Amino acid sequence: MSEEYEVHGPHDHAVQHAGHHDADPFAGRMAVITAVLATIGALCAYQSGNSENLALYYKNEAAIKKTEASNQWNYYQAKGEKQNLAELGEALSPGNTDAHAKFAADVDKYKQQKEPIRAKAESIEKEVLDNDAKSEALLHGHHRWAQATTLIQVAIALCAITLLTRKRWLRNLSFVVTTAGVVMGAVAFFSA
């Protein structure tokens, strides 16, 4: 005859006891709030990093375009110097000679070549300004996202301290800091 005896250990007793009694609702609520705050903080941190990366991208593009514009202006200046030399040759050569006609043709050629180069250089400079403006706006947004992340992290720390101390005023303070963090995140989101 096989009879089985069940021996309960301390763990089994604790599990059974917890099943019959309600868990601490304060601790449960604070744990959920902390998890929600951690999620919001992660999203803000992601947006902060994304804004910073885009700001650096546009700043880099501005630097590249600035170099291109400088190259175009140098090219424009070289054509201008060639035009000046051709004008000097035209002025020093006797009129109605082949050399005089060649220098006059060169002056006209360099004048015509300079205009598209100047227009291209000015167009590239506008791109530089546009990329710089985008970079500055994104960097400003990055600062807002970083401030929101910091406030959310402080709120998480306050929730942890609240859970340990069970002080209602500390819980309320964590809600105020949370609200400030969410508002800062909303400002960053809507100003982007």
Disulfide bonds with the S-S distance in Angstrom:
none
